[in-house]
């Protein structure tokens, strides 16, 4: 009886459920971080989203490294991931690279890798090459995408100093910035400033 009386409510709930499914599987391309701390681990991010989820696809990922040392020329392949298996291809990264991308599928969208025990020698340019084959009913299409990460390795002390400086700058800026609110309408909290609005003679 409730279903008969509230058809609009049922329709709304159905649409929300479908929306949740779509959003839950969404892929978002974000840039990789570019500063690592020596001795820590670091993720080299590489995301290449597939625009049409219903299309069958298979992808492989190749990572290349160019040292910041001018005596070393050219890009050297350091890692390859294909058929759900990863392979380290440069002795400098032996036992220090791990796959941290899409798992349990050949339809890769996240090609990120993780560097263990970062050293100063890891400073340089990393290039991620995605090769994707899209399979349609009567034909296949190959798509390629390249992303670059310029990695800088710093000491733990320098990283802590930079973080502290950023926090201090944010704090000073918040003190120096004039309030955009009208008198009596400000709600101050720790780290935030909020303006109340007047509607029909009532503050909210």
Secondary structure, DSSP 8 states (H G I E B T S, - for coil): -HHHH-HHHHHHHHHHHHHHHHHHT---------EEETTS-EEE--B---S-TTSEEEEEEEEEEEES-TTS-S-EEEEEEETTEEEE--GGGTTTEEE-S--S-SS-SB--EEESS--GGG-EEEEEEEEEEEE-SS-EEEEEEEEEEEEEEE-HHHHHHHHHHHHHHHHHHHHHS---S-TT-EEEETTEEEE--EETTEE-
